[in-house]
């Protein structure tokens, strides 16, 4: 059975910022890349535990679409994946708040 995928407000804001940043150079590329990020996040519907666990945050996992990381939490009892953040891999990980 597939999971529901929901997005935190922070994740939606991240996605908007990523798209705007790339769109400053090329709007079509920005849209395609944003779609790829969302498609990868949505693919967690069928395989929610495929991401690598993140030691710093128990229960949080991460998948990669270089150079971005998608942080998420799989809530087994609710059969739900919550996308927490879209994060550029070059950014300071210590400034990441989930």
N, C-alpha and C positions, 0 to 999 in steps of 0.2 A: 504494500500500500504506500502510495506517495505521501510525502510530508507537505504541509503548508510552508511556504517561504514568506516571511515578513521582513520588513526593513525598518531599522531604527531611524529616528529623525536624523541622527548623526550620519548614518550611512547615506541617506538621501541627500543630505547637504554635501557630503563628500563627493557623491556622484555628480551633483550639479557643478561643484567647483572644478572637478576633473574635466568635465565636458566644456566648461567655459574656458579653461586654460588652454585646452587643445584647439578649441574653436577659434581662438585668437589667431592661429596660424591657418587652420583649415577646418571649416565647419563640417564638411562631409566626413573627414577622418575622425573628428570628434564624435559624431553620431555613431559611426561604425564601431569605434572603440568602446563607447558607452554601452552599446548593444552587446558587445562581446563580454563586457564585465557582468551585465545583467544576465546574459545567457549562462555564464559560468555559475553565477549565484543560483539561478533557477535550477540548474542541473543537480543541485544538492537535494532536490525533491526526491530523487530516486536513490541517491547514495549519500545520505547525510553524514556518514562517519568517515568518508574518504579523506578528509582534510587531516593535516598533522596537528596533534595536540600542542597547545602553547603552554609551556611550563609556568610562565609568569601568571597566567590567569586560568585557574582550574575550570574545566568545562568548556573552555574556548578552543576552537580549532581554526586553522588557516589554510586557504588554498591560494594558489598564485596564478596570476596572468601578468607576466612580467611587463613592466616593473612594479605592478600593483599587487598588494596582498589583500585578500578578502578575509576579514575576521568574522567568525560566526559562532553561534552556540546552537547545539542540537538539544532540544528539550524532548526527551523520549516520552514521558507520560502524555504530553500534549501532541506528540508526533508533529513537531514544529521546528523549523530552522529559523533562527533570527539572525539576519545579517546585521552585524554590529558596526563595522567600519570598512571603507575602501581606503587603503593607505599606501602611499608611494613608498617603495622599499628604500629609497635614499633619505627619507625623512627620519628624524631622530625618534627611535622607538620609545625613548623615555618620556617623550611628550604625548604619546598615545594614551588616550583615556577611553575606556570602554564603558 
